[in-house]
Amino acid sequence: MAAKAQPMKKRRLAERLGAQEPVPAAQEDVGGWAGAAASDGRAWTVSLALPGSIMDNALTQELRSSLVGQIARACTIFCVDEIVIFSSEDAARSGVGGGNSRTDGSVFMARLLQYLECPQYLRRSIFPMHPDLRCVGLLAPLDAFNHPRSNEQCPYREGLISDKPARDQGSYAVVGLQKEILVDRTLPAGTRVTVRMPDPSAKGGVGVVVPPREPREKMGIHWGYSVRMAKDLPAVWSECPFSGGYDLSVGTSDKGDTRWLEPGYRMPPFKHLLLVFGGVEGLEPVVESHPDMAMSGVDTESLFDMYLNLCPGQGARTIRTEEAVLVGLTALQQHTRRANAAPASTENEAVQQCEQKFKKLQQKKLGARG
């Protein structure tokens, strides 16, 4: 009876759904591009720095990979543009959870972060097989905008220059479509590029190789993150890739202040923001273990423009770094966007402006009568 009832249920369901029109494939393929492309460009950047020693707390390959996956997901969700991994002297001396057979924590984290940021259709060509990548299949995909699907129409795509020769000028690039596309520049095979896609309605269109920052600056699309390694905490600033360096740095600690919670608080505007997170014990041990900073007696708070406690009233004695990253980025998201938004006139300011104009008009009328 159960076997006969099942086809009947399927038939009835098909009859009910038969009157409904199917959704066109073009609408399904849009995804989140429509909302992302509708926003304005974003000239400012957010960088996140954290110590590679946090990997020492994870004892197995699976736990180490999962930790990196959580950080990569958080940075993608909150549109972090650069991740800096710095080494700390206390971790190098202690060798917690170490072993000659394990890759250094900073190197392991950098390799997995770069792998996860790379679109799936380019990974085999860019990343050779390595023991550190053994558990990446267990991690959740980033599903970022620079990881487009094969049936998705999008203004930009990440590509890899192939060895297929072009007839005249340019190069062929693999961009995750069924066929390779021709781009406007002649580049060596194996070069990763960001391609502005040609108009799909035009036949024989040529893609344009652009800087990776163009999707962000022109359309406000978060186009992945870059990964940088620093030998110590001071090198996070000294090796900054942006011209002029970081104009606003924020240190996070349970000893920081909570002024960001005050009503009407506004973070100062910036071009390049740097958020620095410490290990399980915080940023203070990192500074104290550095020979130069310890000798000069540098106070940790004095290293930053702002020193904030982004999780006041915590119920646990310590917060793991991967948890602090998610909590901190959540807390600061509205402030970072508001800091660089065009200042809008408040209602009080508008009322004051109207009152001033009205007074000027009254004065002019009185002067004309006199």
C-alpha positions in Angstrom: 0.0 0.0 0.0 2.8 2.4 0.9 4.5 1.8 -2.5 1.2 2.6 -4.4 0.5 5.7 -2.2 3.9 7.3 -3.0 3.3 7.7 -6.8 -0.2 9.1 -6.0 1.3 11.7 -3.8 3.9 12.7 -6.4 1.1 12.9 -9.1 -1.0 15.2 -6.9 2.0 17.4 -6.0 2.8 17.7 -9.8 -0.8 18.7 -10.5 -0.8 21.3 -7.8 2.5 22.8 -9.0 1.6 22.5 -12.7 -0.2 25.8 -12.7 2.7 27.7 -11.2 5.1 29.2 -13.7 8.8 28.1 -13.4 11.3 30.7 -12.4 13.5 31.8 -15.3 17.1 30.6 -15.1 18.4 34.1 -15.5 16.6 35.3 -12.4 18.1 32.4 -10.4 21.6 33.2 -11.5 21.6 36.8 -10.3 22.2 35.8 -6.6 23.4 38.7 -4.5 25.0 40.6 -7.4 22.0 42.9 -7.9 22.2 44.2 -4.4 26.0 44.4 -4.4 26.3 46.2 -7.7 23.6 48.7 -6.7 25.7 50.1 -3.8 28.2 52.9 -4.1 32.0 52.3 -4.4 34.1 51.9 -1.3 37.5 53.6 -1.2 38.4 52.8 2.4 39.8 49.4 3.6 39.7 47.3 6.7 42.7 45.3 7.7 42.8 42.7 10.5 46.0 41.6 12.3 46.2 38.5 14.6 49.0 36.3 15.9 49.9 33.0 14.3 50.4 31.6 17.8 46.6 31.0 18.1 47.2 27.9 16.0 49.1 26.3 18.9 45.9 25.8 20.9 44.6 23.4 18.2 46.1 20.0 18.7 44.9 18.2 15.6 44.9 19.0 11.9 41.1 19.1 11.8 40.9 21.6 14.7 43.6 23.8 13.1 41.8 23.8 9.8 38.5 24.6 11.4 40.0 27.5 13.3 41.3 29.1 10.1 38.0 28.4 8.4 36.1 30.3 11.1 38.4 33.3 10.7 38.1 33.2 6.9 34.3 33.1 7.1 34.2 36.0 9.5 36.5 38.2 7.4 34.5 37.5 4.3 31.1 38.2 5.9 32.4 41.6 7.3 34.3 42.6 4.2 37.9 42.6 5.6 40.3 43.5 2.8 43.6 42.4 4.3 44.6 39.8 6.9 48.0 40.2 8.6 49.5 37.3 10.5 52.3 38.3 12.9 54.7 36.2 14.9 55.1 36.7 18.6 58.2 36.0 20.7 56.4 34.3 23.5 55.0 31.7 21.1 58.4 31.1 19.5 60.0 30.5 22.9 57.3 28.4 24.4 56.6 26.0 21.5 53.2 25.2 22.9 51.7 22.2 21.2 54.7 22.2 18.8 56.6 19.5 17.1 59.0 19.3 14.2 56.4 17.5 12.1 53.9 20.3 12.2 54.0 23.4 10.0 54.6 26.7 11.8 51.2 28.2 12.9 51.6 31.4 10.9 52.6 29.6 7.7 49.7 27.1 8.2 47.2 29.9 8.7 48.5 31.9 5.7 48.4 28.9 3.4 44.8 27.9 4.3 43.5 31.5 4.2 45.0 32.0 0.7 43.5 28.6 -0.4 40.0 29.5 0.9 40.1 32.9 -0.7 40.9 31.5 -4.1 37.9 30.6 -6.4 37.3 26.9 -6.5 37.8 26.6 -10.3 41.4 28.0 -9.9 42.6 26.1 -6.8 44.0 23.0 -8.6 46.1 25.1 -10.9 47.4 27.5 -8.3 47.9 25.3 -5.2 49.8 22.0 -5.5 49.0 19.2 -3.1 50.3 19.8 0.4 49.8 18.1 3.8 48.4 21.3 5.3 45.5 21.2 2.9 44.4 17.7 3.9 41.3 18.8 5.8 40.2 21.8 3.7 37.3 19.7 2.3 35.7 19.8 5.8 35.5 23.6 5.8 32.5 25.6 4.8 33.0 27.5 1.6 33.3 31.3 1.7 30.7 31.8 -1.0 32.2 35.2 -1.6 31.4 37.5 -4.6 34.8 36.7 -6.2 33.7 33.0 -6.2 31.0 33.2 -9.0 29.2 30.2 -10.2 29.6 28.9 -13.8 26.1 30.0 -14.8 26.3 33.4 -13.1 26.4 36.7 -15.1 28.7 39.0 -13.2 30.7 42.2 -14.0 34.0 40.7 -12.7 35.6 37.4 -12.5 38.9 36.0 -11.1 41.0 34.3 -13.8 44.2 32.5 -14.6 46.2 33.1 -17.8 46.3 29.9 -19.8 49.0 28.7 -22.1 46.6 28.8 -25.1 48.2 31.3 -27.7 46.2 34.2 -28.8 46.1 35.0 -32.6 46.9 38.7 -32.4 47.3 40.4 -29.0 46.2 39.6 -25.5 45.9 36.3 -23.7 43.3 33.6 -22.9 42.2 33.3 -19.3 40.3 30.6 -17.4 37.5 32.4 -15.5 35.2 29.6 -14.5 33.1 29.5 -17.6 32.8 26.6 -20.1 35.2 28.4 -22.5 38.3 30.5 -21.9 37.9 34.2 -22.7 40.3 36.6 -24.4 41.7 39.4 -22.3 43.3 42.6 -23.5 46.8 42.1 -22.1 49.6 39.6 -22.9 50.7 38.0 -19.7 52.7 34.9 -18.7 50.8 31.7 -18.3 49.8 31.0 -14.7 49.3 34.6 -13.7 46.2 35.3 -11.6 44.2 38.3 -12.8 40.9 40.1 -12.1 38.9 40.5 -15.3 36.2 43.0 -16.1 33.9 40.8 -18.2 32.7 41.9 -21.6 29.1 42.7 -22.4 27.4 39.3 -22.7 25.2 40.5 -25.5 28.2 41.5 -27.7 29.8 38.7 -29.7 33.6 38.5 -29.6 34.0 40.7 -26.6 37.3 41.0 -24.9 37.8 41.0 -21.1 39.8 43.8 -19.4 42.5 43.0 -16.8 42.0 45.4 -13.9 43.4 45.8 -10.4 41.7 43.6 -7.8 40.6 46.7 -5.9 38.4 47.9 -8.8 35.3 45.9 -7.9 35.4 47.4 -4.4 36.2 51.0 -5.4 33.8 51.2 -8.3 30.9 49.0 -7.2 31.4 48.4 -3.5 31.8 44.7 -4.0 34.0 42.9 -1.5 36.5 41.1 -3.7 38.2 38.8 -1.3 41.1 39.5 1.0 44.9 39.6 0.7 47.1 37.7 3.2 50.4 39.1 4.6 52.8 37.7 7.1 54.8 40.0 9.5 57.8 39.0 11.6 56.5 40.7 14.7 53.9 43.3 15.8 55.8 46.4 14.8 56.2 45.0 11.2 52.4 45.1 10.9 52.7 48.9 10.6 56.2 49.2 8.9 55.3 46.8 6.1 51.9 48.2 5.3 51.2 48.0 1.6 49.0 51.1 1.5 50.6 54.5 0.7 50.5 56.6 3.8 50.1 53.5 6.1 47.1 52.9 8.4 45.6 56.2 9.4 43.5 54.6 12.2 44.6 51.7 14.4 42.4 49.9 16.9 43.6 47.5 19.5 41.2 45.1 21.2 41.4 44.0 24.8 39.3 43.3 27.8 41.2 46.2 29.4 40.1 48.7 26.8 37.3 51.2 27.1 33.7 50.9 26.0 33.1 54.4 24.6 31.9 52.9 21.3 28.7 51.9 23.2 27.8 55.5 24.0 24.8 56.9 22.1 25.8 59.0 19.2 29.4 57.7 19.2 31.1 58.2 15.9 34.4 56.7 14.9 36.8 59.2 13.2 36.9 58.9 9.4 39.7 56.9 7.9 41.2 55.6 4.6 42.8 52.4 6.0 41.7 50.9 9.3 43.7 48.4 11.2 42.1 46.1 13.8 44.6 44.2 15.9 43.6 41.1 18.0 45.7 39.3 20.5 46.0 35.6 21.5 44.1 33.9 24.2 45.8 36.0 26.9 45.4 39.3 24.9 47.7 41.8 23.3 49.6 42.7 26.5 51.7 39.5 26.6 52.6 40.0 22.9 54.0 43.5 23.7 55.7 42.4 26.9 57.5 39.5 25.1 58.9 41.7 22.4 62.5 42.6 23.4 62.6 46.2 22.0 59.2 47.2 23.3 59.7 45.5 26.7 63.1 47.3 27.1 61.6 50.7 26.3 58.6 50.0 28.6 56.0 50.7 25.9 52.4 50.6 27.2 50.2 48.5 25.0 47.4 51.0 24.8 49.8 53.7 23.5 50.5 51.7 20.4 47.0 52.3 19.0 44.8 55.3 18.2 41.9 53.5 20.0 42.0 50.7 22.6 38.6 49.1 22.9 36.8 46.4 24.8 34.5 45.0 22.1 32.8 42.4 24.4 32.1 44.1 27.8 30.6 42.0 30.5 31.9 38.7 29.1 30.8 35.6 30.9 34.0 33.6 30.2 37.4 34.3 31.7 38.9 34.3 28.2 37.7 34.7 24.7 39.3 32.7 21.9 40.7 34.8 19.1 38.4 33.3 16.4 35.5 34.2 18.7 36.9 37.7 19.4 37.2 38.3 15.6 33.6 37.5 15.0 32.4 39.5 18.0 34.6 42.5 17.3 33.8 42.8 13.6 30.1 42.6 14.5 30.4 45.3 17.1 32.3 47.7 14.8 30.6 47.2 11.5 28.0 50.0 11.9 30.7 52.3 13.2 33.2 51.7 10.4 30.4 52.3 7.8 29.1 55.4 9.6 32.6 56.9 9.9 33.0 57.1 6.1 29.5 57.9 5.2 28.6 61.3 4.0 27.5 63.3 7.0 23.8 64.0 6.9 22.2 67.0 8.5 20.3 66.1 11.6 16.8 67.4 12.3 18.0 69.9 14.8 20.6 71.3 12.4 17.9 71.6 9.7 15.6 73.4 12.1 18.4 75.8 13.1 19.2 76.5 9.4 15.5 77.3 8.7 15.4 79.6 11.7 18.5 81.5 10.6 17.1 82.0 7.1 13.7 83.2 8.6 15.5 85.7 10.8 17.5 87.1 7.8 14.3 87.5 5.8 12.6 89.3 8.7 15.6 91.6 9.0 15.5 92.4 5.3 11.8 93.2 5.4 12.3 95.5 8.5 15.2 97.2 6.7 13.1 97.8 3.6 10.2 99.3 5.6 12.5 101.6 7.5 
